[in-house]
Amino acid sequence: MEMKNKKDKPGKIGVVKFWAWSARDLSLSANFLVLSFISIYCTNTLGMEPALVGGLLMASKVVDAVTDLFAGYLVDRTDTKWGKGRPYEFAIIGVWLCTWLLYSAPAQASTTVKAVWIFVMYMFVNSVFTTLLNASGNPYMVRAFGSNEQRVKLASFGGIIIMVASIVINMIFPVAMARIATSAAGWRTVIAMFALPLAVIGILRFFFVKETEKVDTVSERVAFKDVITVLKSNKYVYMVVALQLVYSLVTGTGVATYYYTYIVKNLEIMGFISAVSMVTVPLMIFFPLMLKKIPMGRMVQIGCIIYAVGSFVTFISGGSIPVLIAATVITGVGTLPITYLMNLMALDCGSYNAYKGRQRMDGTIGAVKGFASKFGGALGSGLLGLMLTIGGFDATVEVQSRSANFTIAAVCGLIPAVLFVLMAIMLAFYKLDKMMPEINRVIGSNNEAEAS
């Protein structure tokens, strides 16, 4: 009877399972937003040089080159009574604990001590705990949700929840930062206010979502040579990775805080303008229907073009509130397919591996994608620090020079516009969508043959 119901309703998820799954993504997205303020915390509260901060954040990602790939290999070899990806969900607690410690650096210590503290804690958040969550996410999803209809619903309807929650947090955090985080102790208080509830929310997935689906078409234990094979022979993985790298670079600079502080001259309004992107949320409802008519890669390509337009409008806005509101809506529309379809593209890459008679290697693909995410964020931080230094930014003055303001505007709008145009061009060569019907047919036949 249970099998019959699954076939009759392949897209059914269940309310508890849906909310529990979305909760961890919400928690991790919130952490990404909180970490975007680390640069201004270091320069304005700890008194560190922008170039040093950017260098530290970028250097911490070098460690990811090892930890991400190792994490993917580790997850692909995992086989426990809880499953393959599910055991790593406890890493969300480590993410929030180390985030609080990151923003608890000893403000009166020497520059060396502060630099080491920031480097180590930032590395633990990203290189260890977030790495494990990223590497285990896709293996967990494909074993917890057996049909593509379920995964599309998670990407669309789950994306609505995550976006709304992220917008709310993005509204509240700048206000809390401006009013409470006016000292080192204030920063600790603000981060604790977010860390505790979000850690509790983030762990719900482990308790309410089990791995129940069999998806492996190759039963041999994963060997390191399988990792090398994936990286050498699956070109579509590199396209997904490049897209993730650019998106994380653009969103990981933390430049918006500087933009609203020195160009708009009103930090508190930053969150409220971000909330304007709420108007794009209803579009997520139509994702499942749109994906039946528009290939996934093409939807993401269109998103890149729209994001580039919105970024350029930001660049030429001159800090005008009405223009920034329009730019926020445009980039919000472009963000939707990019952020919520990348994971599905990564799962298709795993299916492509299985179609070729190899291990799916979802963990490795997720780990490489996670590495791109964090390395992109590091490049963004490094880029911001370098550009601020070149532009003559001075944290001790309220009014910046024309060159500093131009640099801030360029990092905020012009550079993202150029990068996303390049991504749109790259996606013209993404042909995996056309292959998926045949890939799914072959994988389904192989699984049925193995079951019989």
Residue, then its C-alpha position, 0 to 999 in steps of 0.5 A: m500500500e505504501m509503495k502504491n501511494k508513492k507511485d500515485k503521488p510522487g510529489k507528495i512530501g508531508v508537512v512535517k518533513f517539508w518544514a523540517w527539511s527547510a528549517r536547516d536551509l533557513s538556518l544556514s542561509a541566515n548564517f551566510l547573512v550574518l557572516s556578511f557583516i564580518s568585514i565591517y565588524c573587523t574594520n570598525t569594531l576591532g580596528m583592523e586594516p581592510a586589506l588585512v581582513g580581506g587577506l585573512l578571510m581569503a587565506s582561510k579558504v585555502v584550507d577549504a581546498v583540502t577540507d571540502l574535497f576530503a569532506g565529499y570523499l568522507v560522505d561518499r564513504t559513509d554508511t551508517k544506520w542513520g544513512k549517508g548524509r543525515p549524520y552530519e546534520f549536527a554540524i549546524i550546531g558547530v556553525w552557530l557556536c563558532t559564529w558567536l565565537l568569531y564575533s567575540a574576538p578580544a577587542q583589546a588584544s594585539t592585532t596579531v591575536k585578533a588576526v589569529w582569532i578571526f582566521v581560526m574561527y572563520m575557518f571552523v565555521n566555513s572549512v569544517f562545519t559548513t563544509l560537512l553540511n554542504a558535502s552531505g546535503n545532496p546525498y541526504m536529499v536524493r536519499a530522502f526524496g525519491s522523485n524529481e517532483q519532490r525535489v522541485k517542490l523543495a527548491s520552489f516552495g522551500g525556497i519561498i520560506i527561506m527567502v522570506a525568512s532571510i529577508v526578515i533577518n536581513m531587515i532585523f540584523p542591520v537595525a540590531m547592529a546599528r542599535i546594539a552592536t556599537s561595541a564588542a560586547g554589543w556584537r556578542t549580544v546580537i550574534a547570540m540573539f540569532a545563534l541560539p534559536l537558529a541552531v535549534i531550528g537547524i537541527l530539526r531536519f535530522f530528527f524528522v527526515k530519514e533516508t529511505e530511498k535507494v539510489d546507488t546503481v554501483s554498489e562498490r565502496v567509493a575509492f579516491k580514484d572515483v573522485i578523480t574520475v568525476l573531476k576529470s570526466n564530468k564537465y557539467v560539474y564545472m559549470v555548476v561550480a563556476l556559477q556557485l563561485v561567482y554567486s558567492l563571490v558577488t554576495g560574499t563581499g559584504v559591500a552592501t554594509y559599506y554602500y548603505t553607510y557611506i553612499v546612501k548614508n543610512l544603514e538602517i534602511m538597508g534591511f527595509i530595501s532588501a525586504v522589497s524583494m519580497v514581491t518576487v517570492p510569489l514567483m517561486i510558486f510557479f517554478p514547478l510549472m515553469l520547469k515543465k516548459i523551460p529547461m533548468g539550465r535556461m531558467v538559470q541563464i535567464g536569471c543571470i541576465i536579469y541579475a546582471v541588469g539589476s546590478f548595473v542599475t545599482f551601480i548607476s543609482g548614485g544611492s537614490i532610494p527609488v532606483l535602489i528599490a527598483a534594482t533590488v526587485i530586478t536582482g531579486v527576480g534574477t536570484l530566484p532561479i540561480t539560488y534554488l535550481m543550482n542544487l538540482m543541477a548538481l543532482d543531475c550531475g550525479s545522475y549523469n555519473a550514474y548514467k555513465g556507469r560510475q558512482r553518483m558521487d553526490g557527496t563529492i559534487g556537493a563538496v566541490k560546489g561547497f568549496a566554490s561557495k566558500f572560496g567565492g565568498a573568500l574572493g569576495s572578501g579579499l576583493l573588497g579589502l583590496m578595492l577599499t585599500i586601492g580606493g583610499f577607504d578610511a574607516t576613521v572618517e564619516v565622509q569618504s573620498r570620491s575614489a573610495n565611494f566609486t570603488i564601493a559602488a563598483v564592487c556593489g554593482l558593476i563587477p557583479a553585472v560583468l560576472f553574471v553576463l559571463m555566466a549567462i554566456m557559459l550556460a549556453f553550453y549547458k546541455l544536460d537538460k536535454m539528456m535527462p529524460e534518457i538518463n532517468r530512463v536508464i537509471g530507473s531500468n538499472n534500479e529495477a533490474e538490481a531490485s529484481 
